[in-house]
Amino acid sequence: MPARSSFDYAIIRVVPRVEREEFINAGVILYCLTHRFLGARVELDTRRLEALAPGTDPETILHHLASIPRVCAGGRAAGPVGQLPQKERFHWLVAPRSTMIQTGPVHSGLCEDPAQAIEHLMRRMVLPPSP
């Protein structure tokens, strides 16, 4: 049986009107030191966004959400933050913000495969429930 490793994760939230504090879960960021893994998956339900905040531009939000997996991957394409070590990039991504794109609190878990853990968290916390 493969050993389980600890990981930290945060849910990515879209907060269209920050003053109202209403949000839609739009992704997951996961960091696992043991596996040297930092990854994110994002998916915005534009119908829910329109219902929550009519007239909000989903294309702009999607553009900004797309930068999160790039920062996780690191490298020059992610800008100066992409040059930081994984742990520092994770902490930069989950730092509190009062913008349209925020993260919830950081939680911990155990997994054998961090990529599978992201998919599990997406199904449980972000994607609409299956019928």
C-alpha positions as CSV (number, residue, x, y, z in Angstrom):
1,M,0.0,0.0,0.0
2,P,1.5,3.4,-1.0
3,A,2.3,5.8,1.8
4,R,-0.1,8.7,2.2
5,S,1.3,12.2,2.3
6,S,0.0,15.4,3.9
7,F,-1.1,18.3,1.7
8,D,-2.5,21.8,2.1
9,Y,-5.3,23.2,-0.1
10,A,-7.5,26.2,-0.5
11,I,-10.7,26.7,-2.5
12,I,-10.6,29.5,-5.1
13,R,-13.6,31.8,-4.8
14,V,-15.0,34.3,-7.2
15,V,-16.5,37.2,-5.2
16,P,-18.2,39.4,-7.8
17,R,-19.3,42.1,-5.3
18,V,-16.7,42.1,-2.5
19,E,-18.9,44.3,-0.3
20,R,-21.7,41.6,-0.3
21,E,-19.3,38.8,0.6
22,E,-21.2,36.3,-1.7
23,F,-19.0,33.9,-3.7
24,I,-18.9,31.0,-6.1
25,N,-16.3,28.3,-5.6
26,A,-14.3,28.2,-8.8
27,G,-11.2,26.0,-8.2
28,V,-8.7,24.3,-5.9
29,I,-5.0,25.0,-5.2
30,L,-3.1,22.1,-3.7
31,Y,0.4,21.9,-2.3
32,C,2.1,18.7,-1.3
33,L,5.8,19.0,-0.1
34,T,6.5,15.3,-0.1
35,H,5.5,14.9,-3.8
36,R,7.0,18.3,-4.7
37,F,3.6,19.2,-6.1
38,L,1.9,22.5,-6.5
39,G,-1.2,22.5,-8.8
40,A,-4.5,24.1,-9.4
41,R,-7.6,23.4,-11.3
42,V,-10.2,26.1,-12.1
43,E,-13.7,25.9,-13.5
44,L,-16.1,28.8,-13.4
45,D,-19.9,28.1,-13.6
46,T,-20.8,31.2,-15.7
47,R,-24.5,30.6,-15.2
48,R,-24.2,30.7,-11.4
49,L,-22.0,33.8,-11.8
50,E,-24.7,35.5,-13.9
51,A,-27.4,34.5,-11.3
52,L,-25.3,35.9,-8.5
53,A,-24.1,39.1,-10.1
54,P,-25.9,39.9,-13.4
55,G,-23.8,41.8,-15.8
56,T,-20.4,40.6,-14.5
57,D,-17.9,39.9,-17.3
58,P,-17.0,36.2,-17.1
59,E,-14.3,36.5,-19.7
60,T,-12.2,38.9,-17.6
61,I,-12.7,36.6,-14.5
62,L,-11.7,33.5,-16.6
63,H,-8.6,35.3,-17.8
64,H,-7.5,36.0,-14.2
65,L,-8.4,32.5,-13.0
66,A,-6.2,31.1,-15.8
67,S,-3.2,32.7,-14.2
68,I,-3.4,30.6,-11.1
69,P,-2.4,27.3,-12.7
70,R,0.4,29.2,-14.5
71,V,1.8,30.4,-11.1
72,C,1.5,26.9,-9.7
73,A,3.5,25.5,-12.7
74,G,6.1,28.3,-12.2
75,G,8.6,29.5,-14.7
76,R,8.9,32.7,-16.7
77,A,5.4,32.5,-18.1
78,A,4.1,33.1,-14.6
79,G,6.0,36.3,-14.2
80,P,8.2,37.2,-11.1
81,V,6.0,35.1,-8.7
82,G,6.7,32.1,-11.0
83,Q,10.4,32.3,-10.1
84,L,9.7,31.7,-6.4
85,P,10.0,28.2,-4.8
86,Q,6.8,26.1,-4.7
87,K,6.1,26.7,-1.1
88,E,6.4,30.5,-1.5
89,R,4.2,30.4,-4.6
90,F,1.5,28.5,-2.6
91,H,1.6,31.0,0.2
92,W,1.4,33.9,-2.2
93,L,-1.6,32.4,-4.0
94,V,-3.5,31.7,-0.7
95,A,-2.7,35.1,1.0
96,P,-5.9,37.0,2.0
97,R,-7.1,39.5,-0.6
98,S,-10.1,41.7,-1.0
99,T,-10.5,41.3,-4.7
100,M,-12.9,39.4,-7.0
101,I,-10.7,36.3,-6.9
102,Q,-9.9,35.1,-3.4
103,T,-9.1,31.9,-1.6
104,G,-10.8,30.4,1.3
105,P,-8.9,29.2,4.4
106,V,-6.1,26.7,4.0
107,H,-7.0,23.1,5.0
108,S,-5.0,20.0,5.3
109,G,-5.5,16.4,4.1
110,L,-3.8,13.1,3.3
111,C,-3.4,11.6,-0.2
112,E,-1.4,9.1,-2.2
113,D,-1.6,11.1,-5.4
114,P,-2.0,14.9,-5.3
115,A,-3.4,15.2,-8.8
116,Q,-6.2,12.8,-7.8
117,A,-6.8,14.8,-4.6
118,I,-7.4,17.9,-6.6
119,E,-9.9,16.1,-8.8
120,H,-11.7,14.8,-5.7
121,L,-11.8,18.3,-4.1
122,M,-13.1,19.7,-7.4
123,R,-16.0,17.2,-7.5
124,R,-16.8,17.7,-3.8
125,M,-16.3,21.5,-3.4
126,V,-16.6,23.2,-6.8
127,L,-18.4,21.3,-9.5
128,P,-22.2,21.0,-9.4
129,P,-23.4,17.8,-7.7
130,S,-24.0,14.8,-10.0
131,P,-27.6,13.6,-10.4
